[in-house]
């Protein structure tokens, strides 16, 4: 019997191995970014691993991973930072309760919504597993569903096809 997935789920590639490492571009540090982070002490920066970053066209930064705090504020594994490095209060991903497992990958879609993948098995009020679609404000798109994703799996990489699917 052939298993079918929701068409937008084709954007995510479920990888058995880890994601390809990303290397920073050479350049100088931006002294205006995250001026509140004064070091590596408890409560500063992210608490947990950052696994994916996306720079949006408006210079805001989407951050995903296993982190659950940024500078002492709950962010629950996905958040968005303003261009100056502060939390974007308008992004609902910043507000608890959030994902119950790591967000490993994400891709910004042409309509500025976000397709994410990870090791999560649900959100409050949703049965989504491993793959989710977030609206532009970070809220869960409840119209997006995935089918037959096996328990114990996780999404580790994502991409948009040339056809924008």
C-alpha positions in Angstrom: 0.0 0.0 0.0 1.3 3.4 -0.9 1.5 6.1 1.7 0.7 9.7 0.7 1.8 12.8 2.5 0.3 16.3 2.4 1.8 18.1 -0.6 3.5 20.8 1.4 5.2 18.1 3.5 7.3 17.3 0.4 9.3 20.4 1.3 10.9 18.6 4.2 13.5 15.9 3.6 13.6 13.5 6.5 17.3 12.7 6.9 18.7 9.8 8.8 22.0 11.5 9.3 22.7 15.0 10.8 22.4 18.2 8.9 25.2 19.7 6.9 27.4 22.0 9.0 27.2 25.7 8.3 30.2 28.0 8.4 30.1 31.7 9.2 31.3 34.2 6.6 34.5 36.1 7.5 33.9 39.6 8.8 33.7 41.9 11.8 31.5 41.5 14.8 28.4 43.7 14.7 28.5 45.7 18.0 24.9 46.8 17.7 23.5 43.2 17.8 22.4 41.8 21.2 24.0 44.5 23.3 22.4 43.0 26.4 24.4 39.8 26.2 27.5 40.5 28.2 29.0 37.0 28.4 28.4 33.3 28.9 26.9 33.5 32.4 23.7 31.7 33.2 20.7 33.7 31.8 22.6 35.4 29.0 22.1 34.4 25.4 20.3 31.1 24.6 20.1 28.2 27.1 20.3 25.1 24.9 21.5 24.3 21.4 20.8 26.5 18.4 20.3 24.2 15.3 19.0 26.5 12.6 19.0 30.2 11.7 17.2 32.1 9.0 17.8 35.8 8.2 14.4 37.2 7.0 14.2 40.0 4.4 13.3 42.5 7.2 16.6 41.6 9.0 14.9 39.7 11.8 16.5 36.4 12.7 14.5 33.1 13.1 16.3 30.8 15.6 15.4 27.2 16.2 16.9 24.4 18.3 16.6 22.7 21.7 16.9 26.0 23.6 14.2 27.0 25.9 15.4 30.4 27.2 16.9 33.6 25.7 18.4 36.0 28.2 16.2 34.5 30.9 12.9 34.7 28.9 11.2 31.5 27.8 11.3 30.9 24.0 10.5 27.2 23.7 12.7 26.0 20.9 11.8 28.5 18.3 12.0 32.3 18.4 12.5 35.4 16.4 15.0 38.2 17.2 14.6 41.8 16.0 17.5 43.3 13.9 19.0 44.6 17.2 19.1 41.2 18.8 16.1 41.6 21.2 13.2 39.1 21.2 10.4 40.0 18.8 7.4 40.2 21.1 5.0 39.9 18.1 6.3 36.3 17.3 4.1 33.8 19.1 6.8 31.2 19.1 8.3 33.2 22.0 5.4 32.4 24.2 5.0 29.2 26.3 3.9 26.5 26.0 5.9 25.7 23.0 7.2 22.6 21.2 8.0 19.6 23.5 11.1 18.6 21.5 13.9 20.1 19.4 13.2 22.0 16.2 16.1 20.9 14.0 15.3 22.6 10.7 13.1 25.3 9.1 12.5 26.9 5.8 11.0 30.2 5.0 8.3 29.9 2.4 7.6 32.5 -0.3 4.6 33.8 1.6 6.8 34.4 4.7 5.3 31.5 6.6 7.6 28.8 8.1 7.8 25.1 7.6 9.7 23.4 10.5 10.8 19.9 11.3 12.2 18.3 14.4 11.9 15.8 17.2 8.7 17.2 18.6 5.6 15.0 19.0 3.0 17.6 19.5 1.9 21.0 20.6 -0.8 21.9 23.1 -4.1 21.4 21.2 -2.5 19.7 18.2 -1.4 16.2 17.3 1.3 17.4 14.8 4.4 15.2 14.8 7.9 16.1 13.5 6.6 18.6 10.8 4.6 21.7 11.3 3.6 24.9 9.4 3.8 28.2 11.2 2.0 31.4 10.1 4.0 34.6 9.7 3.5 35.5 13.3 4.7 32.1 14.6 1.3 30.7 15.4 0.6 27.1 14.4 -1.3 26.7 11.1 -3.9 24.2 12.2 -5.1 23.6 8.6 -1.7 21.9 7.8 -1.6 18.2 8.6 0.8 15.4 8.2 -0.1 11.7 8.0 1.6 8.5 9.1 4.8 9.9 10.5 6.2 7.1 12.6 6.8 7.6 16.3 10.5 7.9 17.2 11.5 9.7 13.9 12.6 13.3 13.5 13.1 15.8 10.7 16.7 17.0 10.4 16.8 18.9 7.1 14.4 20.9 4.9 14.4 22.6 1.5 12.1 24.3 -0.9 11.9 22.7 -4.4 12.4 24.9 -7.4 8.6 24.7 -8.0 8.1 26.3 -4.5 6.6 23.1 -3.1 
